[in-house]
């Protein structure tokens, strides 16, 4: 099973309040060989206030993905 869904969340990063649009992916990896599941996020768009700053902050995507995934899992979305 493979599932992708678009979500929106707010995070605080480097003294900025950002709105992050992201795809959340969940997949069963090799159910029969016991490798478990995969969960991950892919950043779609980053907004500061109402301004799209996605291109300017691509170098921070790894950090954003870690923060957003942790928040997503903790909130049980």
PDB file of N, CA, C and O in Angstrom:
ATOM      1  N   UNK A   1       0.837  -1.176   0.000  1.00  0.00           N
ATOM      2  CA  UNK A   1       0.000   0.000   0.000  1.00  0.00           C
ATOM      3  C   UNK A   1       0.887   1.246   0.000  1.00  0.00           C
ATOM      4  O   UNK A   1       1.874   1.312   0.733  1.00  0.00           O
ATOM      5  N   UNK A   2       0.532   2.221  -0.819  1.00  0.00           N
ATOM      6  CA  UNK A   2       1.267   3.476  -0.895  1.00  0.00           C
ATOM      7  C   UNK A   2       0.258   4.606  -0.887  1.00  0.00           C
ATOM      8  O   UNK A   2      -0.699   4.594  -1.661  1.00  0.00           O
ATOM      9  N   UNK A   3       0.468   5.590  -0.008  1.00  0.00           N
ATOM     10  CA  UNK A   3      -0.519   6.644   0.167  1.00  0.00           C
ATOM     11  C   UNK A   3       0.185   7.997   0.283  1.00  0.00           C
ATOM     12  O   UNK A   3       1.141   8.141   1.045  1.00  0.00           O
ATOM     13  N   UNK A   4      -0.297   8.995  -0.484  1.00  0.00           N
ATOM     14  CA  UNK A   4       0.232  10.367  -0.414  1.00  0.00           C
ATOM     15  C   UNK A   4      -0.941  11.303  -0.175  1.00  0.00           C
ATOM     16  O   UNK A   4      -1.999  11.159  -0.788  1.00  0.00           O
ATOM     17  N   UNK A   5      -0.744  12.273   0.728  1.00  0.00           N
ATOM     18  CA  UNK A   5      -1.794  13.239   1.012  1.00  0.00           C
ATOM     19  C   UNK A   5      -1.168  14.599   1.288  1.00  0.00           C
ATOM     20  O   UNK A   5      -0.162  14.689   1.992  1.00  0.00           O
ATOM     21  N   UNK A   6      -1.760  15.662   0.736  1.00  0.00           N
ATOM     22  CA  UNK A   6      -1.275  17.026   0.944  1.00  0.00           C
ATOM     23  C   UNK A   6      -1.765  17.557   2.289  1.00  0.00           C
ATOM     24  O   UNK A   6      -2.940  17.425   2.631  1.00  0.00           O
ATOM     25  N   UNK A   7      -0.845  18.160   3.047  1.00  0.00           N
ATOM     26  CA  UNK A   7      -1.151  18.740   4.349  1.00  0.00           C
ATOM     27  C   UNK A   7      -0.568  20.149   4.426  1.00  0.00           C
ATOM     28  O   UNK A   7       0.302  20.517   3.636  1.00  0.00           O
ATOM     29  N   UNK A   8      -1.057  20.926   5.382  1.00  0.00           N
ATOM     30  CA  UNK A   8      -0.538  22.262   5.645  1.00  0.00           C
ATOM     31  C   UNK A   8      -0.303  22.376   7.148  1.00  0.00           C
ATOM     32  O   UNK A   8      -1.143  21.966   7.948  1.00  0.00           O
ATOM     33  N   UNK A   9       0.851  22.938   7.525  1.00  0.00           N
ATOM     34  CA  UNK A   9       1.152  23.137   8.938  1.00  0.00           C
ATOM     35  C   UNK A   9       1.984  24.393   9.123  1.00  0.00           C
ATOM     36  O   UNK A   9       2.586  24.896   8.174  1.00  0.00           O
ATOM     37  N   UNK A  10       2.012  24.887  10.328  1.00  0.00           N
ATOM     38  CA  UNK A  10       2.828  26.046  10.673  1.00  0.00           C
ATOM     39  C   UNK A  10       3.985  25.598  11.545  1.00  0.00           C
ATOM     40  O   UNK A  10       3.813  24.778  12.448  1.00  0.00           O
ATOM     41  N   UNK A  11       5.183  26.145  11.268  1.00  0.00           N
ATOM     42  CA  UNK A  11       6.355  25.863  12.101  1.00  0.00           C
ATOM     43  C   UNK A  11       7.066  27.171  12.409  1.00  0.00           C
ATOM     44  O   UNK A  11       6.884  28.176  11.722  1.00  0.00           O
ATOM     45  N   UNK A  12       7.876  27.134  13.452  1.00  0.00           N
ATOM     46  CA  UNK A  12       8.728  28.265  13.799  1.00  0.00           C
ATOM     47  C   UNK A  12      10.159  27.840  13.499  1.00  0.00           C
ATOM     48  O   UNK A  12      10.633  26.840  14.039  1.00  0.00           O
ATOM     49  N   UNK A  13      10.852  28.587  12.645  1.00  0.00           N
ATOM     50  CA  UNK A  13      12.207  28.224  12.226  1.00  0.00           C
ATOM     51  C   UNK A  13      13.035  29.498  12.079  1.00  0.00           C
ATOM     52  O   UNK A  13      12.647  30.413  11.352  1.00  0.00           O
ATOM     53  N   UNK A  14      14.165  29.557  12.763  1.00  0.00           N
ATOM     54  CA  UNK A  14      15.059  30.721  12.713  1.00  0.00           C
ATOM     55  C   UNK A  14      14.311  32.047  12.897  1.00  0.00           C
ATOM     56  O   UNK A  14      14.459  32.974  12.101  1.00  0.00           O
ATOM     57  N   UNK A  15      13.520  32.114  13.945  1.00  0.00           N
ATOM     58  CA  UNK A  15      12.767  33.323  14.300  1.00  0.00           C
ATOM     59  C   UNK A  15      11.714  33.724  13.280  1.00  0.00           C
ATOM     60  O   UNK A  15      11.251  34.865  13.300  1.00  0.00           O
ATOM     61  N   UNK A  16      11.327  32.830  12.396  1.00  0.00           N
ATOM     62  CA  UNK A  16      10.267  33.093  11.426  1.00  0.00           C
ATOM     63  C   UNK A  16       9.131  32.101  11.628  1.00  0.00           C
ATOM     64  O   UNK A  16       9.366  30.924  11.903  1.00  0.00           O
ATOM     65  N   UNK A  17       7.913  32.575  11.492  1.00  0.00           N
ATOM     66  CA  UNK A  17       6.746  31.692  11.489  1.00  0.00           C
ATOM     67  C   UNK A  17       6.419  31.370  10.041  1.00  0.00           C
ATOM     68  O   UNK A  17       6.052  32.253   9.266  1.00  0.00           O
ATOM     69  N   UNK A  18       6.554  30.101   9.680  1.00  0.00           N
ATOM     70  CA  UNK A  18       6.376  29.662   8.305  1.00  0.00           C
ATOM     71  C   UNK A  18       5.161  28.762   8.182  1.00  0.00           C
ATOM     72  O   UNK A  18       4.825  28.026   9.109  1.00  0.00           O
ATOM     73  N   UNK A  19       4.512  28.825   7.046  1.00  0.00           N
ATOM     74  CA  UNK A  19       3.459  27.882   6.702  1.00  0.00           C
ATOM     75  C   UNK A  19       4.041  26.948   5.654  1.00  0.00           C
ATOM     76  O   UNK A  19       4.558  27.387   4.626  1.00  0.00           O
ATOM     77  N   UNK A  20       3.950  25.655   5.928  1.00  0.00           N
ATOM     78  CA  UNK A  20       4.537  24.638   5.058  1.00  0.00           C
ATOM     79  C   UNK A  20       3.424  23.792   4.458  1.00  0.00           C
ATOM     80  O   UNK A  20       2.599  23.238   5.184  1.00  0.00           O
ATOM     81  N   UNK A  21       3.401  23.693   3.142  1.00  0.00           N
ATOM     82  CA  UNK A  21       2.542  22.731   2.456  1.00  0.00           C
ATOM     83  C   UNK A  21       3.431  21.534   2.123  1.00  0.00           C
ATOM     84  O   UNK A  21       4.520  21.692   1.572  1.00  0.00           O
ATOM     85  N   UNK A  22       2.956  20.343   2.463  1.00  0.00           N
ATOM     86  CA  UNK A  22       3.794  19.165   2.248  1.00  0.00           C
ATOM     87  C   UNK A  22       2.947  17.948   1.923  1.00  0.00           C
ATOM     88  O   UNK A  22       1.779  17.855   2.301  1.00  0.00           O
ATOM     89  N   UNK A  23       3.569  17.020   1.214  1.00  0.00           N
ATOM     90  CA  UNK A  23       2.964  15.717   0.961  1.00  0.00           C
ATOM     91  C   UNK A  23       3.488  14.750   2.002  1.00  0.00           C
ATOM     92  O   UNK A  23       4.693  14.661   2.236  1.00  0.00           O
ATOM     93  N   UNK A  24       2.578  14.033   2.622  1.00  0.00           N
ATOM     94  CA  UNK A  24       2.946  12.989   3.576  1.00  0.00           C
ATOM     95  C   UNK A  24       2.797  11.653   2.866  1.00  0.00           C
ATOM     96  O   UNK A  24       1.752  11.361   2.285  1.00  0.00           O
ATOM     97  N   UNK A  25       3.845  10.848   2.917  1.00  0.00           N
ATOM     98  CA  UNK A  25       3.835   9.546   2.251  1.00  0.00           C
ATOM     99  C   UNK A  25       3.962   8.438   3.274  1.00  0.00           C
ATOM    100  O   UNK A  25       4.748   8.527   4.218  1.00  0.00           O
ATOM    101  N   UNK A  26       3.189   7.409   3.075  1.00  0.00           N
ATOM    102  CA  UNK A  26       3.306   6.224   3.915  1.00  0.00           C
ATOM    103  C   UNK A  26       3.238   5.014   3.001  1.00  0.00           C
ATOM    104  O   UNK A  26       2.359   4.919   2.144  1.00  0.00           O
ATOM    105  N   UNK A  27       4.163   4.100   3.187  1.00  0.00           N
ATOM    106  CA  UNK A  27       4.197   2.921   2.327  1.00  0.00           C
ATOM    107  C   UNK A  27       4.589   1.695   3.137  1.00  0.00           C
ATOM    108  O   UNK A  27       5.400   1.766   4.060  1.00  0.00           O
ATOM    109  N   UNK A  28       4.001   0.591   2.772  1.00  0.00           N
ATOM    110  CA  UNK A  28       4.399  -0.695   3.335  1.00  0.00           C
ATOM    111  C   UNK A  28       5.554  -1.201   2.479  1.00  0.00           C
ATOM    112  O   UNK A  28       5.381  -1.485   1.294  1.00  0.00           O
ATOM    113  N   UNK A  29       6.724  -1.309   3.085  1.00  0.00           N
ATOM    114  CA  UNK A  29       7.899  -1.801   2.365  1.00  0.00           C
ATOM    115  C   UNK A  29       8.065  -3.283   2.622  1.00  0.00           C
ATOM    116  O   UNK A  29       8.356  -3.680   3.750  1.00  0.00           O
ATOM    117  N   UNK A  30       7.893  -4.081   1.643  1.00  0.00           N
ATOM    118  CA  UNK A  30       8.141  -5.514   1.786  1.00  0.00           C
ATOM    119  C   UNK A  30       7.411  -6.141   2.944  1.00  0.00           C
ATOM    120  O   UNK A  30       8.046  -6.675   3.854  1.00  0.00           O
ATOM    121  N   UNK A  31       6.111  -6.093   2.939  1.00  0.00           N
ATOM    122  CA  UNK A  31       5.295  -6.630   4.023  1.00  0.00           C
ATOM    123  C   UNK A  31       5.701  -8.064   4.380  1.00  0.00           C
ATOM    124  O   UNK A  31       5.772  -8.414   5.558  1.00  0.00           O
ATOM    125  N   UNK A  32       5.961  -8.879   3.381  1.00  0.00           N
ATOM    126  CA  UNK A  32       6.247 -10.283   3.638  1.00  0.00           C
ATOM    127  C   UNK A  32       7.668 -10.548   4.113  1.00  0.00           C
ATOM    128  O   UNK A  32       7.918 -11.559   4.769  1.00  0.00           O
ATOM    129  N   UNK A  33       8.613  -9.649   3.791  1.00  0.00           N
ATOM    130  CA  UNK A  33       9.983  -9.886   4.281  1.00  0.00           C
ATOM    131  C   UNK A  33      10.278  -9.093   5.552  1.00  0.00           C
ATOM    132  O   UNK A  33      11.420  -9.073   6.011  1.00  0.00           O
ATOM    133  N   UNK A  34       9.267  -8.439   6.125  1.00  0.00           N
ATOM    134  CA  UNK A  34       9.400  -7.826   7.439  1.00  0.00           C
ATOM    135  C   UNK A  34      10.171  -6.528   7.506  1.00  0.00           C
ATOM    136  O   UNK A  34      10.697  -6.192   8.567  1.00  0.00           O
ATOM    137  N   UNK A  35      10.262  -5.776   6.405  1.00  0.00           N
ATOM    138  CA  UNK A  35      11.016  -4.528   6.450  1.00  0.00           C
ATOM    139  C   UNK A  35      10.205  -3.359   6.984  1.00  0.00           C
ATOM    140  O   UNK A  35      10.748  -2.267   7.155  1.00  0.00           O
ATOM    141  N   UNK A  36       8.913  -3.557   7.252  1.00  0.00           N
ATOM    142  CA  UNK A  36       8.116  -2.528   7.913  1.00  0.00           C
ATOM    143  C   UNK A  36       7.567  -1.465   6.999  1.00  0.00           C
ATOM    144  O   UNK A  36       7.338  -1.698   5.812  1.00  0.00           O
ATOM    145  N   UNK A  37       7.354  -0.268   7.577  1.00  0.00           N
ATOM    146  CA  UNK A  37       6.741   0.828   6.844  1.00  0.00           C
ATOM    147  C   UNK A  37       7.710   1.980   6.669  1.00  0.00           C
ATOM    148  O   UNK A  37       8.701   2.097   7.389  1.00  0.00           O
ATOM    149  N   UNK A  38       7.405   2.826   5.702  1.00  0.00           N
ATOM    150  CA  UNK A  38       8.164   4.050   5.460  1.00  0.00           C
ATOM    151  C   UNK A  38       7.206   5.214   5.639  1.00  0.00           C
ATOM    152  O   UNK A  38       6.080   5.181   5.144  1.00  0.00           O
ATOM    153  N   UNK A  39       7.656   6.251   6.351  1.00  0.00           N
ATOM    154  CA  UNK A  39       6.895   7.476   6.480  1.00  0.00           C
ATOM    155  C   UNK A  39       7.825   8.629   6.151  1.00  0.00           C
ATOM    156  O   UNK A  39       8.960   8.674   6.626  1.00  0.00           O
ATOM    157  N   UNK A  40       7.347   9.563   5.339  1.00  0.00           N
ATOM    158  CA  UNK A  40       8.184  10.695   4.979  1.00  0.00           C
ATOM    159  C   UNK A  40       7.360  11.866   4.490  1.00  0.00           C
ATOM    160  O   UNK A  40       6.171  11.736   4.198  1.00  0.00           O
ATOM    161  N   UNK A  41       8.017  13.016   4.407  1.00  0.00           N
ATOM    162  CA  UNK A  41       7.354  14.210   3.901  1.00  0.00           C
ATOM    163  C   UNK A  41       8.160  14.792   2.752  1.00  0.00           C
ATOM    164  O   UNK A  41       9.381  14.652   2.688  1.00  0.00           O
ATOM    165  N   UNK A  42       7.447  15.447   1.851  1.00  0.00           N
ATOM    166  CA  UNK A  42       8.067  16.166   0.742  1.00  0.00           C
ATOM    167  C   UNK A  42       7.501  17.578   0.771  1.00  0.00           C
ATOM    168  O   UNK A  42       6.288  17.768   0.678  1.00  0.00           O
ATOM    169  N   UNK A  43       8.378  18.568   0.899  1.00  0.00           N
ATOM    170  CA  UNK A  43       7.948  19.956   0.962  1.00  0.00           C
ATOM    171  C   UNK A  43       7.459  20.390  -0.423  1.00  0.00           C
ATOM    172  O   UNK A  43       8.156  20.208  -1.421  1.00  0.00           O
ATOM    173  N   UNK A  44       6.257  20.964  -0.471  1.00  0.00           N
ATOM    174  CA  UNK A  44       5.678  21.448  -1.718  1.00  0.00           C
ATOM    175  C   UNK A  44       5.859  22.955  -1.835  1.00  0.00           C
ATOM    176  O   UNK A  44       6.287  23.465  -2.871  1.00  0.00           O
ATOM    177  N   UNK A  45       5.524  23.666  -0.745  1.00  0.00           N
ATOM    178  CA  UNK A  45       5.600  25.125  -0.778  1.00  0.00           C
ATOM    179  C   UNK A  45       5.844  25.655   0.622  1.00  0.00           C
ATOM    180  O   UNK A  45       5.350  25.100   1.603  1.00  0.00           O
ATOM    181  N   UNK A  46       6.626  26.756   0.711  1.00  0.00           N
ATOM    182  CA  UNK A  46       6.923  27.420   1.977  1.00  0.00           C
ATOM    183  C   UNK A  46       6.464  28.872   1.865  1.00  0.00           C
ATOM    184  O   UNK A  46       6.831  29.585   0.932  1.00  0.00           O
ATOM    185  N   UNK A  47       5.650  29.294   2.839  1.00  0.00           N
ATOM    186  CA  UNK A  47       5.130  30.653   2.843  1.00  0.00           C
ATOM    187  C   UNK A  47       5.575  31.395   4.100  1.00  0.00           C
ATOM    188  O   UNK A  47       5.522  30.859   5.207  1.00  0.00           O
ATOM    189  N   UNK A  48       6.013  32.631   3.908  1.00  0.00           N
ATOM    190  CA  UNK A  48       6.313  33.538   5.009  1.00  0.00           C
ATOM    191  C   UNK A  48       5.273  34.638   4.910  1.00  0.00           C
ATOM    192  O   UNK A  48       5.253  35.386   3.933  1.00  0.00           O
ATOM    193  N   UNK A  49       4.411  34.745   5.905  1.00  0.00           N
ATOM    194  CA  UNK A  49       3.193  35.551   5.821  1.00  0.00           C
ATOM    195  C   UNK A  49       2.395  34.987   4.643  1.00  0.00           C
ATOM    196  O   UNK A  49       1.950  33.842   4.720  1.00  0.00           O
ATOM    197  N   UNK A  50       2.199  35.718   3.587  1.00  0.00           N
ATOM    198  CA  UNK A  50       1.491  35.168   2.422  1.00  0.00           C
ATOM    199  C   UNK A  50       2.391  35.112   1.190  1.00  0.00           C
ATOM    200  O   UNK A  50       1.914  34.926   0.071  1.00  0.00           O
ATOM    201  N   UNK A  51       3.695  35.273   1.405  1.00  0.00           N
ATOM    202  CA  UNK A  51       4.658  35.300   0.295  1.00  0.00           C
ATOM    203  C   UNK A  51       5.288  33.921   0.125  1.00  0.00           C
ATOM    204  O   UNK A  51       5.791  33.337   1.085  1.00  0.00           O
ATOM    205  N   UNK A  52       5.259  33.408  -1.100  1.00  0.00           N
ATOM    206  CA  UNK A  52       5.864  32.114  -1.414  1.00  0.00           C
ATOM    207  C   UNK A  52       7.387  32.286  -1.476  1.00  0.00           C
ATOM    208  O   UNK A  52       7.904  32.975  -2.355  1.00  0.00           O
ATOM    209  N   UNK A  53       8.101  31.653  -0.532  1.00  0.00           N
ATOM    210  CA  UNK A  53       9.566  31.770  -0.477  1.00  0.00           C
ATOM    211  C   UNK A  53      10.246  30.418  -0.739  1.00  0.00           C
ATOM    212  O   UNK A  53      11.400  30.212  -0.362  1.00  0.00           O
ATOM    213  N   UNK A  54       9.530  29.516  -1.378  1.00  0.00           N
ATOM    214  CA  UNK A  54      10.024  28.152  -1.580  1.00  0.00           C
ATOM    215  C   UNK A  54      11.400  28.128  -2.236  1.00  0.00           C
ATOM    216  O   UNK A  54      12.297  27.442  -1.745  1.00  0.00           O
ATOM    217  N   UNK A  55      11.585  28.846  -3.312  1.00  0.00           N
ATOM    218  CA  UNK A  55      12.874  28.827  -4.023  1.00  0.00           C
ATOM    219  C   UNK A  55      14.016  29.393  -3.177  1.00  0.00           C
ATOM    220  O   UNK A  55      15.150  28.922  -3.271  1.00  0.00           O
ATOM    221  N   UNK A  56      13.726  30.381  -2.368  1.00  0.00           N
ATOM    222  CA  UNK A  56      14.771  31.027  -1.570  1.00  0.00           C
ATOM    223  C   UNK A  56      15.239  30.162  -0.405  1.00  0.00           C
ATOM    224  O   UNK A  56      16.326  30.392   0.127  1.00  0.00           O
ATOM    225  N   UNK A  57      14.450  29.176   0.004  1.00  0.00           N
ATOM    226  CA  UNK A  57      14.801  28.395   1.195  1.00  0.00           C
ATOM    227  C   UNK A  57      15.017  26.913   0.907  1.00  0.00           C
ATOM    228  O   UNK A  57      14.994  26.101   1.832  1.00  0.00           O
ATOM    229  N   UNK A  58      15.225  26.546  -0.349  1.00  0.00           N
ATOM    230  CA  UNK A  58      15.435  25.129  -0.687  1.00  0.00           C
ATOM    231  C   UNK A  58      16.574  24.498   0.107  1.00  0.00           C
ATOM    232  O   UNK A  58      16.541  23.302   0.395  1.00  0.00           O
ATOM    233  N   UNK A  59      17.576  25.289   0.459  1.00  0.00           N
ATOM    234  CA  UNK A  59      18.721  24.767   1.221  1.00  0.00           C
ATOM    235  C   UNK A  59      18.315  24.341   2.635  1.00  0.00           C
ATOM    236  O   UNK A  59      19.081  23.640   3.296  1.00  0.00           O
ATOM    237  N   UNK A  60      17.147  24.737   3.113  1.00  0.00           N
ATOM    238  CA  UNK A  60      16.666  24.355   4.449  1.00  0.00           C
ATOM    239  C   UNK A  60      15.673  23.193   4.414  1.00  0.00           C
ATOM    240  O   UNK A  60      15.165  22.804   5.465  1.00  0.00           O
ATOM    241  N   UNK A  61      15.384  22.636   3.263  1.00  0.00           N
ATOM    242  CA  UNK A  61      14.352  21.610   3.149  1.00  0.00           C
ATOM    243  C   UNK A  61      14.604  20.411   4.054  1.00  0.00           C
ATOM    244  O   UNK A  61      13.649  19.875   4.616  1.00  0.00           O
ATOM    245  N   UNK A  62      15.843  19.971   4.218  1.00  0.00           N
ATOM    246  CA  UNK A  62      16.120  18.831   5.096  1.00  0.00           C
ATOM    247  C   UNK A  62      15.656  19.125   6.516  1.00  0.00           C
ATOM    248  O   UNK A  62      15.035  18.280   7.161  1.00  0.00           O
ATOM    249  N   UNK A  63      15.961  20.331   7.001  1.00  0.00           N
ATOM    250  CA  UNK A  63      15.523  20.724   8.345  1.00  0.00           C
ATOM    251  C   UNK A  63      14.006  20.787   8.429  1.00  0.00           C
ATOM    252  O   UNK A  63      13.411  20.274   9.377  1.00  0.00           O
ATOM    253  N   UNK A  64      13.381  21.415   7.440  1.00  0.00           N
ATOM    254  CA  UNK A  64      11.918  21.523   7.427  1.00  0.00           C
ATOM    255  C   UNK A  64      11.268  20.150   7.442  1.00  0.00           C
ATOM    256  O   UNK A  64      10.309  19.917   8.178  1.00  0.00           O
ATOM    257  N   UNK A  65      11.793  19.236   6.623  1.00  0.00           N
ATOM    258  CA  UNK A  65      11.212  17.897   6.538  1.00  0.00           C
ATOM    259  C   UNK A  65      11.285  17.169   7.871  1.00  0.00           C
ATOM    260  O   UNK A  65      10.334  16.487   8.253  1.00  0.00           O
ATOM    261  N   UNK A  66      12.391  17.300   8.579  1.00  0.00           N
ATOM    262  CA  UNK A  66      12.519  16.659   9.895  1.00  0.00           C
ATOM    263  C   UNK A  66      11.520  17.238  10.886  1.00  0.00           C
ATOM    264  O   UNK A  66      10.862  16.494  11.613  1.00  0.00           O
ATOM    265  N   UNK A  67      11.404  18.553  10.916  1.00  0.00           N
ATOM    266  CA  UNK A  67      10.486  19.218  11.843  1.00  0.00           C
ATOM    267  C   UNK A  67       9.040  18.846  11.527  1.00  0.00           C
ATOM    268  O   UNK A  67       8.268  18.502  12.422  1.00  0.00           O
ATOM    269  N   UNK A  68       8.684  18.918  10.252  1.00  0.00           N
ATOM    270  CA  UNK A  68       7.306  18.659   9.833  1.00  0.00           C
ATOM    271  C   UNK A  68       6.936  17.198  10.075  1.00  0.00           C
ATOM    272  O   UNK A  68       5.834  16.922  10.549  1.00  0.00           O
ATOM    273  N   UNK A  69       7.824  16.256   9.763  1.00  0.00           N
ATOM    274  CA  UNK A  69       7.534  14.834   9.981  1.00  0.00           C
ATOM    275  C   UNK A  69       7.325  14.561  11.463  1.00  0.00           C
ATOM    276  O   UNK A  69       6.381  13.867  11.842  1.00  0.00           O
ATOM    277  N   UNK A  70       8.200  15.102  12.299  1.00  0.00           N
ATOM    278  CA  UNK A  70       8.066  14.904  13.745  1.00  0.00           C
ATOM    279  C   UNK A  70       6.723  15.457  14.231  1.00  0.00           C
ATOM    280  O   UNK A  70       6.012  14.796  14.988  1.00  0.00           O
ATOM    281  N   UNK A  71       6.385  16.658  13.798  1.00  0.00           N
ATOM    282  CA  UNK A  71       5.126  17.294  14.192  1.00  0.00           C
ATOM    283  C   UNK A  71       3.929  16.503  13.672  1.00  0.00           C
ATOM    284  O   UNK A  71       2.934  16.339  14.379  1.00  0.00           O
ATOM    285  N   UNK A  72       4.026  16.017  12.444  1.00  0.00           N
ATOM    286  CA  UNK A  72       2.949  15.241  11.830  1.00  0.00           C
ATOM    287  C   UNK A  72       2.670  13.969  12.640  1.00  0.00           C
ATOM    288  O   UNK A  72       1.518  13.656  12.940  1.00  0.00           O
ATOM    289  N   UNK A  73       3.725  13.252  12.985  1.00  0.00           N
ATOM    290  CA  UNK A  73       3.581  12.000  13.735  1.00  0.00           C
ATOM    291  C   UNK A  73       3.072  12.263  15.154  1.00  0.00           C
ATOM    292  O   UNK A  73       2.206  11.541  15.646  1.00  0.00           O
ATOM    293  N   UNK A  74       3.609  13.298  15.810  1.00  0.00           N
ATOM    294  CA  UNK A  74       3.177  13.622  17.176  1.00  0.00           C
ATOM    295  C   UNK A  74       1.705  14.013  17.230  1.00  0.00           C
ATOM    296  O   UNK A  74       1.017  13.706  18.203  1.00  0.00           O
ATOM    297  N   UNK A  75       1.217  14.690  16.191  1.00  0.00           N
ATOM    298  CA  UNK A  75      -0.181  15.112  16.164  1.00  0.00           C
ATOM    299  C   UNK A  75      -1.127  14.035  15.641  1.00  0.00           C
ATOM    300  O   UNK A  75      -2.345  14.215  15.634  1.00  0.00           O
ATOM    301  N   UNK A  76      -0.562  12.933  15.212  1.00  0.00           N
ATOM    302  CA  UNK A  76      -1.376  11.814  14.737  1.00  0.00           C
ATOM    303  C   UNK A  76      -2.214  12.128  13.513  1.00  0.00           C
ATOM    304  O   UNK A  76      -3.332  11.633  13.365  1.00  0.00           O
ATOM    305  N   UNK A  77      -1.662  12.956  12.635  1.00  0.00           N
ATOM    306  CA  UNK A  77      -2.414  13.317  11.431  1.00  0.00           C
ATOM    307  C   UNK A  77      -2.344  12.186  10.487  1.00  0.00           C
ATOM    308  O   UNK A  77      -2.907  12.257   9.394  1.00  0.00           O
TER     309      UNK A  77
END
